[in-house]
Each structure stands twice: as structure tokens, then as C-alpha cells.
Amino acid sequence: MLTFYIFLTPLCIVLFLAFWLLEGDLSRKLTAWVKNKYALLFMALYLIYLIGMLYTVNTKHGWFDMQIKLSIILFPLILSSEGEMDFRKQKWFGFAFILGAVLHGLGCLIYASYQYLSNGITEFTYMHFSKFVHPTYYSMYIDMAFVFIYYALMTKGNELTKNEKRFLYFSAPFLLVILILLESKMGLIVTALLVPALLFNYFLRNHSIFKAVATVVAVIGLLLIGITKMSRFSAVGDLLSGKNRNVQSVESTQARYFVWQAAWKVVKNKPVLGHGTGDTTALMHQYIADSMTGAHAEKLNAHNQYLQTAISVGIPGILILLANLFIPLILAIKKKRFVYTMFILILLLNFLTESMLDQQAGTMFYGLFNSLLMFNFVI
């Protein structure tokens, strides 16, 4: 559901909460939540945004923003009381997530093929191709699906049926093709880092350091060659070299370059508390001051979660956000929880180019998986 019809996720969250309440035993559940320091840490991120509502000048957008971020507080509350789940339940969830990503890809391919055969319109790449969710978010889901596929095959292969293995062996190359068609620059970069990491881990598990290093070098080389040949990366090269820079552009690479500069100026205006939750006014004013007519017309956010959080809730907010990322990362590394480690690294990178906690597709992914992997899937 997360990967395929993202607009139904608010209803799913409400139903999930309703069933959790109807199950009863609320005293035990709430006690487990209060005693769980990680659940409180995760929920603190929502609470700092709630505090930001006290001084925002844009309360309408602020409350809408709080609604979008509900996953951040509800999933830690609910899942911290459920305890660790066995592999059977993990497998059910993982396969459902992978299936959703595959169905999404099939839907995109069918629609693009229909458009081409019926109307002669080519919609096999990027925004035109991904109809249900932005390509960057879908690419992030696919990267997480790769992690689940790897974990299932490499760690729990003896507990899978032949049909389950066939499905996973089909899904991995199919999703890789879909990811290439999505042409999300950050999605491709994350994959270029993720695939070697998975291969390195695989060979290390088989006690072959030489093969691990050699394979990673070879894969990174091939991926870098492929990435540099893609047209959407040519804009990055032009930007870095100083060519064709246009402050009024809404092309994704150009826009981010100037939006980040404007966002940093806004952060420096109110670094301590920020401008308030949901307050886009300050950033829009900065766009006007910097003659960024394209960004202003499109009402672009900061396209960087760290900057976006600093704009909204200042230094306390960014510290809580970083704590929510790096404390679990350190724990995951110490406990050798490979899947959780990969999940957080995927987030850390994607947060660099997208304000993911300002979108339902981002908050649902973060809220659900972060809580599941911390409290229920100890992997």
C-alpha cells in the first residue's frame, strides 16, 4: 500500500490506530511505551514541531503539516508496545512491501505502454513514468526492497519456499530496471552505494575479503559509468562547472542549487527557534529577494530535510532530528542489525535532496519502517 496508492495511507493509519485501540490492554501498552526511551525519542520529533505551532505565522499550513507528520508519533506509540516479531510475520510484511513495489512498476509500465501504443506519447522515464508517487520516493522504496530481498535470500534462504525464492529472484532485476527508468538522481546514487554494500556484506559472510573488495570496486565502476552517461546527470556537470546557471530555473538540479542557498539565508535569520511549523512565508520571501521566480511560482520547499527542519524549528529541531537518525544508527551498527543500518543510511542520503518529512510518502515510510525495525524486526 505504501508503494502503490500512497493517497490511501492516511486511511490505513487511522484504521491501524483504531484496531490497536479496540484490541484493549491499553494500560500495558501505554506502560511499555512510556518505559521505552527510543519510542520517546522518536515521538520527540513530532512534539518539537507541535511546539513550533506556538509561534508560526501560517497556522493553516502548520496544522496541515502536523497531519502529514502523524506517522512520526503514531507508529512509535503503537509498535513499541507490540514486541519482537518472528520471521513468519517479518516475511509476510517484507513480501507485501516488495510486491507493492513490483505492482507499482508493472502499473507504470502498462500505462506508459498504453500511452505509446495508443497515442504515440513516450512516458517511460522520470515524472511521466511514475504515476503514483514522486520518482525519488519510489526509488527509495525500491532501495529498501533490495535490502529486504538481500536479507531474505542471504540470511533466511532455508526458510523460504521455491516459489518465494523465484519471486525474489524476479523482483530484484525487475525493480532495478524500474529504478533506472525512474531516473531519480539521488535514487541512482543511493543504489550505486547500496548494491556494492550488499555485495561486500555477502562476500564477507563467505569469508572472502579479496572477492568482496574486487566485486565492490567493479560494481561501483560500472554504476558510475552508467550514471554519468544518463542525460539527467549532465545538468549536474554543467552546474558544477558554472555553465548555464539560471536563478529562475525550476529544473531539479538548478532549482536545488539556488533553493539551498536561499534556505540557508532563512535559517540564519532565525537560527535558534526557527520560523515555526509549516511556515513557508519566510522562504517564499527569500525567493523573491533573490529573484528566484521559478522557485516562488512552484512554491518549492527547501529540498533538504535538514535545512527544512532548521527553518521550521531551529536548532532544537535539527538536534532532535539528528538524534533520531544517529542514535539508532549507532545502535544498529553495534548490534549488527544490517537491515536497520541500511535503512537509516538510505534515509540520511535521501534527506540531503528532499524535504521528505514534509510529504506523506516520506513520513509514512520513515515512521513505519523506523519503528518496525527498532521495536519489532530486530534485523
C-alpha positions, -999 to +999 in steps of 0.1 A: +000+000+000+029+024+008+043+019-027+011+018-046-017+043-039+001+065-014-031+086-011-048+058+009-022+058+036-040+083+059-070+059+060-047+030+067-031+049+096-065+056+111-076+020+108-043+008+122-048+030+153-085+020+156-076-017+157-048-011+182-073+007+205-100-020+200-076-047+210-077-034+245-050-039+272-042-002+269-027+000+303+001-025+294+006-008+260+009+027+274+033+015+302+055-002+276+055+030+255+064+053+285+093+030+295+107+028+260+134+055+256+136+051+219+098+055+214+100+087+234+130+099+213+111+092+180+080+110+193+100+140+204+105+149+168+067+153+164+065+172+197+091+198+186+070+205+155+040+208+178+058+234+198+067+252+166+029+257+161+030+282+190+049+308+170+042+301+134+025+328+113+010+302+090-013+281+112-034+267+084-004+252+067+011+243+101-018+221+111-018+205+077+019+198+082+012+183+116-014+160+100+012+148+074+037+141+102+012+119+123+031+088+113+061+100+132+042+099+165+016+072+160+039+043+149+063+046+178+033+047+201+017+016+186+046-005+176+067+000+208+041-020+227+040-050+203+073-066+209+096-085+186+080-104+157+091-138+144+104-143+109+070-155+097+055-121+103+086-103+091+084-124+058+047-115+054+054-078+057+086-078+036+069-097+008+039-074+008+062-044+006+082-059-023+050-070-041+037-034-038+069-021-054+066-046-082+029-039-088+037-002-089+063-008-115+040-030-136+013-004-134+037+023-146+050+001-175+014-008-186+003+028-185+034+040-204+030+013-230-007+021-235+002+058-240+029+049-265+008+024-285-025+044-284-013+080-286+024+078-296+034+095-264+066+084-248+063+083-210+089+057-200+111+079-178+111+101-147+079+121-137+058+109-166+066+073-158+059+072-120+022+080-118+015+072-081+044+087-062+074+110-070+103+091-086+127+099-058+104+084-032+096+054-053+134+049-059+138+050-021+112+023-017+129+002-043+163+005-025+146-007+007+131-036-012+166-045-023+176-047+013+147-069+022+154-092-008+190-095+002+182-102+038+156-129+029+178-147+004+211-145+022+200-149+058+167-168+057+170-187+025+165-220+041+131-208+054+118-197+020+098-219-004+109-223-040+081-200-052+091-174-027+127-175-039+116-173-076+096-142-068+126-126-051+149-135-079+125-120-104+118-089-083+154-078-079+163-073-116+128-061-124+130-034-098+165-024-109+151-018-144+123+003-130+147+023-109+168+031-140+136+042-158+127+065-129+159+085-135+160+099-099+195+112-095+196+106-058+179+072-062+206+061-086+233+075-064+220+056-033+216+024-054+252+029-066+263+028-030+238+003-017+244-025-042+282-026-035+274-026+002+251-056-001+277-075-022+305-066+002+284-079+031+277-111+011+313-119+004+324-111+039+298-136+052+315-161+030+349-152+044+363-139+011+377-104+017+395-103-017+363-111-036+344-086-015+368-057-023+372-067-060+334-070-066+327-037-049+353-019-070+340-034-102+303-027-094+310+009-083+329+014-115+301+001-137+275+021-119+295+053-121+300+048-158+262+042-163+252+072-141+275+096-160+260+085-193+225+094-182+211+127-195+198+139-162+233+139-147+246+162-174+229+191-157+249+183-126+281+186-145+271+218-161+261+233-127+294+223-111+314+238-140+294+270-138+277+266-171+240+275-178+233+286-142+199+302-141+184+315-108+149+314-124+151+278-134+128+251-120+149+222-134+156+200-104+194+203-102+194+241-109+165+247-085+181+228-056+214+247-061+197+281-056+170+268-032+196+256-007+213+289-008+180+307-001+171+282+026+204+288+044+198+325+044+164+319+060+179+296+086+205+323+096+177+348+101+162+328+130+186+300+139+175+294+175+138+287+172+132+288+135+102+304+118+076+280+131+060+248+119+046+249+083+058+285+078+067+287+042+063+325+041+100+333+050+113+310+023+089+325-003+100+360+006+137+349+002+129+336-033+115+370-042+145+388-028+168+365-047+148+369-080+140+331-079+108+335-098+106+298-108+110+285-073+085+311-060+059+302-086+063+264-079+063+271-041+093+249-037+103+237-002+140+236+009+145+202-008+167+192+021+152+178+053+180+192+075+175+227+062+137+223+062+137+213+099+161+241+108+138+266+090+108+254+109+120+246+144+156+259+146+185+244+165+164+222+189+146+207+159+177+199+140+194+184+171+164+161+177+163+151+140+200+142+141+195+123+173+166+103+157+189+093+129+223+088+145+214+072+179+195+043+161+224+041+135+250+036+163+227+011+180+221-008+147+259-010+140+267-021+175+240-048+174+250-058+139+214-052+126+222-049+089+187-041+076+182-013+101+216+001+093+209+002+056+175+018+062+190+047+082+218+052+056+192+053+028+173+080+048+205+100+056+213+103+019+178+110+007+173+137+033+201+156+015+180+163-015+144+161-004+123+175+025+109+140+030+091+147+063+070+173+046+054+147+023+031+118+032+052+095+011+082+103+033+067+105+067+048+072+063+080+054+051+101+069+079+075+065+107+066+029+098+099+014+090+119+032+117+095+018+144+092-016+129+130-021+126+137-007+161+109-025+180+096-054+160+120-066+133+153-070+151+173-074+119 
